[in-house]
Amino acid sequence: RFLDDAILQRVQNLKPIAADLGLSMAQLAVAWVLANDNVACAIVGASRPEQVADNAGASGVRLDAEVLAAIDDALGDVVISDPALTRDSTPSQRPS
């Protein structure tokens, strides 16, 4: 589901938003997660030290309402924010 072409295109729509803010896509993603009042922390992964530094760069980023609205518009209906629905839309097995 998450590698569907339509979803990947929506994610690509975030590039200009990230660029306008001077952020990497990873930083924008982490900042977006942390902007959710129901999220206490973001658990991020990295396989290289530079990815750790990139992710950490999002720690002080505050996205205003206008940016959050632009992100919502870019992603459209691919975001599942209802906690009752997230379990149903998550694969039960990891891809091999």
MOHUHU-V634517 format. One record per residue. N is the residue number from 1. SS is DSSP state (hx for helix, st for strand, lp for the rest). PSI is psi in degrees with one decimal (NA if undefined). Layout:
BEGIN
n | ss | psi
N | SS | PSI
N | SS | PSI
END
This chain:
BEGIN
n | ss | psi
1 | lp | -42.4
2 | lp | -12.1
3 | lp | 14.6
4 | lp | 138.9
5 | hx | -38.7
6 | hx | -39.6
7 | hx | -44.2
8 | hx | -35.2
9 | hx | -40.8
10 | hx | -41.6
11 | hx | -40.1
12 | hx | -27.0
13 | lp | -14.3
14 | lp | -17.6
15 | hx | -47.9
16 | hx | -30.9
17 | hx | -47.6
18 | hx | -44.9
19 | hx | -42.7
20 | hx | -30.7
21 | hx | -5.1
22 | lp | 29.2
23 | lp | 155.0
24 | lp | 167.0
25 | hx | -38.6
26 | hx | -43.5
27 | hx | -41.4
28 | hx | -42.9
29 | hx | -46.1
30 | hx | -43.0
31 | hx | -38.3
32 | hx | -43.8
33 | hx | -46.2
34 | hx | -18.3
35 | lp | -13.8
36 | lp | 122.0
37 | lp | -22.1
38 | lp | 2.3
39 | lp | 122.6
40 | lp | -33.2
41 | lp | 161.6
42 | lp | 129.7
43 | lp | 111.4
44 | lp | 155.7
45 | lp | 161.2
46 | lp | 146.9
47 | lp | -7.5
48 | lp | 149.7
49 | hx | -36.5
50 | hx | -26.1
51 | hx | -36.5
52 | hx | -47.1
53 | hx | -40.5
54 | hx | -47.3
55 | hx | -42.4
56 | hx | -26.0
57 | lp | -14.7
58 | lp | -9.2
59 | lp | -33.2
60 | lp | 4.6
61 | lp | 130.3
62 | lp | 120.6
63 | lp | 124.9
64 | lp | 173.3
65 | hx | -35.8
66 | hx | -42.7
67 | hx | -43.0
68 | hx | -37.8
69 | hx | -38.8
70 | hx | -38.4
71 | hx | -45.7
72 | hx | -42.8
73 | hx | -41.3
74 | hx | -38.2
75 | hx | -26.6
76 | hx | -134.1
77 | hx | 11.4
78 | hx | -14.9
79 | lp | 129.1
80 | lp | 108.5
81 | lp | -7.9
82 | lp | 113.7
83 | hx | -29.6
84 | hx | -22.2
85 | hx | -17.4
86 | hx | -38.6
87 | hx | -39.1
88 | hx | -24.0
89 | hx | -1.8
90 | lp | 134.4
91 | lp | 140.4
92 | lp | -18.2
93 | lp | 148.0
94 | lp | 144.4
95 | lp | 146.8
96 | lp | NA
END
